[in-house]
């Protein structure tokens, strides 16, 4: 079972590996014990025009993570934005 959120969060990344090491959501800090997996999503969103343009593609990097409290979440970095590091989104919690 999964709970979906799709809410922006603050993420701190390791300086060397650039992987997430903690995130803050609803004024609570979640320390990441382990990155279980990561993958990129470069697909076009559903409903995109038939003639594809690379600027319409998603530019997301997903991380499935385990916190110090053994909670499992999926977060992603949406690099499509013009911000330097993009925007981090808490996608879902997995039970």
N, C-alpha and C positions, 0 to 999 in steps of 0.2 A: 504494500500500500504506500502511496506517496501523497504528500501534501504539496500543492503547487503555490508559489508565492509571486515570482517574477517582480521582486522589489529591489531597488537599488540599495547597495550596501557599500561600506568602506572596507577595503581589503589592504592589508599590509603584506608585502612580498619580500622574500629573501633577496638580499642584495646580489648574491652570486648566482643562484639558480633561477631567480625571478618567479619561483613558485609561491603560491599563497601560504602564509604562515599563521594568519589570523584574520577574522572578519568581525565587523561590528554590525549588529542588526537589532533594531528596537532597543537601543541603549544597553545592549548586552554584548560582551566580548566573547568570541568563540575561538579558542586556540586550536590550531590544526595540528593533530598528531601525525597524520599521514595523508599523502595524496595517493588515493587508490588507483586512479586512472585519469588520463587527460586525452582530449581529442579536439580537432578543429572542425568547424562547420563553415563551409564556403558555398553552400547551396543558395539557390534563389528562393525567396519566400513564395509560398503558395499564392496564386493569383497574379504572379508577375506577367508582364506582357510576353507574347510569344517571341518577339525579337529581344533577345537578352543583351543586357549591357552590364559589364563587369561592376559598374558602380552600384548596381542594385543588389549585388550579392551580399549575403551575410558575411561578417568578418568576426567570428566568435571563436574563443578558445574555452572549452568546457573543462571543469575539474570536478571529479567525484572525490570528496574529502571525508575524512573521519576526524572528529574533534576529540579533545581530551576526555569528554564525557561519553565517548563511543556513539555519538550521533553521526549519521551519515547525511551529507548534503551534496547537492550539485550547485556549483556557482559557475558563472562564465564572465569572461572579459569581452565586452562588445567593443571591438576596435574600429567600428564604423564611424564612431563619433570623431569630432575634430579635437577633442581634448587630448593632451599629451599621452596619458596612459589609458584612455578610453573610459568606459563606465563598467563597473562591476555589478552583476545582478545575482541575487540569490534566486535560483530557479526552482528548486524543490528540496524537500526533506524526504528521505527514504526510510521507511520503518523496516 
